[in-house]
Amino acid sequence: MAKVITNNIRKLRFEHQEMTQQKLADSVSVSRQTIVAIEKGKYSPSLEVAFKIADLFEQPISQVFTYQEDH
């Protein structure tokens, strides 16, 4: 079975004063469309962007992104 990358970005944004996708995008220097695609699992971020997102939310990267079997 294939593995996929999933994420908790939407939940983390909500827990951080309902941060907008645009504010997150601006904070990590990507477009809002990139954040939308990452949240939907349609695009995997670069390692640098993944670490920037985790750092912004003060979470270990493993709490933001997971690599697991596709169900």
Summary of the structure (lengths in Angstrom):
residues: 71
radius of gyration: 11.6
end to end distance: 8.4
largest distance: 37.3
contacts: 166
relative contact order: 0.26
helix: 52%
strand: 14%
